Structure formats: structure tokens, C-alpha cells
């Protein structure tokens, strides 16, 4: 029989922080997992935790422990998988130290992770957040501290470990008030503070006093506030906020819900999911997609704006076209007009809503009357002759008073400056007898990239 205690101590004290370089939060989470596992195993076998052996922690014991987490402790599937990951990490550690336990280790490593439902995030709207922030009593020391904590947790979108880990030297006072956050994965970020958050935080720092710790938020005993302590404070103020905003009672409010609320408010204000990812300290934008699913009617717009589309000019400001070309407000007639990509225009006119067709055709019609200044980098002798398309487009541009049979050297070039909102891509257009004979698609719906 192999004693469990020596291997577990070496795993938590030496292997995780020294060899793997795990953070203090990771070591603490793994230690809490084995605290729960040893308590469950000792009660099942009816021995003390110090007397447990590795052989007694077999695959069946681990499976029963995971079921205990979900049924008795009411943990979520994600928490269950996190506990299993800690146990598997310890199993990898043991298989190199005790080769005789390879079969048992293999059985534990074969336990699969459970698939979790991708549910929508819970968040509080503006009125509910304001009711929660106003719940603490600012006339007391505890109320001033709680008010500052809630403001910082919501405004900065902090995880509870990031909030309790803030130090005094992480706060910069006005005129550029900000906090230095050390987040998950050892990623650091600096976040500016709102004016109201700065006032609430300054009121707490003024009465904090001298304590034995440098933590920003301390409890009644002058020690650093813990995660469970903040959860208790939040539940207390949620009960008070329900009296003024009853809609909070139908929602599950946790410290992470404040982070979700900050993300949703930031996304609605900025319309940019990348800014939300930077503000929350996400390693990838994919982690921020959950907020787009929570409010799709408003937040699907940033994804459509990932590829910048040119601005659409006002239809009334468009120049007059020739009589052989239809007006910009009739999509069906325009789809039948001569010129390239007419089949694409016809399909677009029949499959796209009328108002969007008018906007698209107005833009194409406007751009078709422009000559890209990039085609004329200088005088004729400085024009780049390597691009045959540029030479054809340049030679075809002439004044309206000149005949088509006139020599090319006698034709005067008429260059129309590019208007605001014209396509940024280099385009080549020629006009003969008022008909568009050459067009390069301005954006994907009308042609290939």
C-alpha cells in the first residue's frame, strides 16, 4: 500500500508552484479540490484522511466523488470538470513516481469530461445595477467599503479573485484615476475608472486607515477580504436592492454576474467585441462570443462591421447620368442596364430588400462617375505603363466635347475628385456614350474579392 500524504504534499508544495510555475490561485484551487476529495473518501471508507492510500483513491471513488459534487453540493458541470482536471493532473504526477500504479492511473485518466450546456449569461440591466450600487449605506465604514467594492467590481468587470487581490499601490488617483489588475493567466491590464467609481473608491481610502496588510479592501479585523467574504457582502446587499427593484429577485446574482453586466453594458456602448475582450482581460475574442449570444439584436452589428464598408452618399447629391442609364432609385431598371455584373445586380435587386438595394445602387452609381486619383500618379510620362488595365482606363477618359475619333494626344483628361464615401479600393471606370463599360466591384455582394 502506498501512502497518499507524501505524494500529495510534494504535488501541491513543490510540483505545482516550482516545476509547473502555477499561480497561487491555481495551487489554491487544486488544494481545495483534494480537500473535498479526502473528506469524501474518509467518510466513505470511515478512516482519517491521513491514513488514506493511493490505492483507495481508484477510478470508482473518483466517479462517485464527481457525482457527489453535482448531486449533494449542487456544483455545475464546469465545476465538476475543473475538479476532475485537478485529479488527473495529480494522476500524471503519480505515474512517474510509482510505476506499480500505472493501471490505476490509466483508469483515472480515462474518465471523460462531461459536456456542459452553453447557456446564456445572466446580467443586470441599468436600473438593477443602480439599485444594487445604491444599496450600501455610505454613512458607515462598512457601507463605504461595500459601495466602493461594488463600484469597482462592476465598472472594471473584475473577477472576484482580481477584486480581492487589489493592493493599495495598484490604485492611481486623479487626474488619471486607474487600477492595475493582475488577472487570470498572469495577464495584467490597466483600466481607467469612472468618475463615480473614483469618488466611491476615494471615500473608502480616506477612512481605511492603517492595517497590517496592503490589500485595498479589508474586513472588520483588518485582514484582506476573501472571496467568500465578498460573496456574503454581495448577497446581503442584493436582498436590500430587491426592495427598490423587485426584478432582481428573478435573477441569480453572483460576483461573476457583475462581470457579465459590465461586459454587456460595454458592448452596447462601444459596439466592438474586441474592446470588451481587452477590458475583461480575455485571452481570445472567442471567449467574448457568449455576450453576443446574450443580446443578438443589438450586438450582431459589430460582426457585420468587421469588414469596413464604404459610406453611402446621399442620393440627392449624385451627378446626373446619361439618358441611356436608369436612375438610381429603380433597382429593377438598373439591373437590366448595360455594363458588367448586370446578372449580379439583377439577382441583388430581386433578393434584397428594396431600401438596401437603393443604398447599394446609389453607391455604385456614385462611384461609377468617379475616376480614381490613384490612376493618375503624375503626368502622362510618369504613369506606370506596366498595368495594361490602367493604361486602357486612362486612355478612355476624355472630355465630353471631344470626338471618339480624335487622336489620343489631343484628348483632355477630365478627372473628377473622389467624393467622401467613395470606395477605398482602386477602381477603374470608363464611360463611352454615357454607358458604363468597365467596373470593378466595390464590395463583395457585387463581385469577387
URBELNOR-V457068 format. One record per backbone hydrogen bond with DSSP energy under -1.0 kcal/mol. CO is the residue of the C=O (numbers start at 0). NH is the residue of the N-H. If there is no record, write none. Layout:
co->[CO;CO]
nh->[NH;NH]
This chain:
co->[1;3;4;5;6;7;8;9;9;10;13;13;14;15;22;23;24;25;26;27;28;29;30;31;32;33;34;35;36;37;38;39;40;41;41;47;48;51;53;55;57;58;59;60;61;62;63;64;65;66;67;67;68;75;76;77;78;79;80;81;82;83;84;85;86;87;88;89;90;93;93;97;98;100;101;102;103;104;105;107;116;124;125;126;127;128;129;136;139;140;141;142;143;144;145;146;147;148;149;150;151;152;158;159;160;162;165;166;167;169;171;176;177;178;180;182;186;188;190;193;194;195;196;197;198;199;200;201;213;216;218;222;225;226;227;228;229;230;231;232;233;234;235;236;237;240;244;245;247;253;255;256;257;258;259;260;261;262;263;264;265;266;271;272;273;274;275;276;276;284;287;288;294;295;299;300;313;314;321;326;329;330;333;340;341;342;343;344;345;346;347;352;353;354;355;356;357;358;359;360;361;362;363;366;371;372;378;379;386;387;388;389;390;391;406;418;429;431;434;442;443]
nh->[53;7;8;9;10;11;12;13;14;15;17;18;19;21;26;27;28;29;30;31;32;33;34;35;36;37;38;39;40;41;42;43;44;45;46;50;51;3;56;57;61;62;63;64;65;66;67;68;69;70;71;72;74;79;80;81;82;83;84;85;86;87;88;89;90;91;92;93;94;96;97;100;101;104;105;106;107;108;109;110;118;128;129;130;131;132;133;139;143;144;145;146;147;148;149;150;151;152;153;154;155;157;162;163;164;165;215;169;170;179;177;192;171;190;188;185;182;180;178;197;198;199;200;201;202;203;204;205;167;224;221;218;229;230;231;232;233;234;235;236;237;238;239;240;241;244;247;248;250;257;259;260;261;262;263;264;265;266;267;268;269;270;275;276;277;278;279;280;281;287;290;292;298;299;303;304;316;317;324;329;333;334;336;344;345;346;347;348;349;350;351;356;357;358;359;360;361;362;363;364;365;366;367;369;374;375;381;382;390;391;392;393;394;395;409;421;436;434;431;445;446]
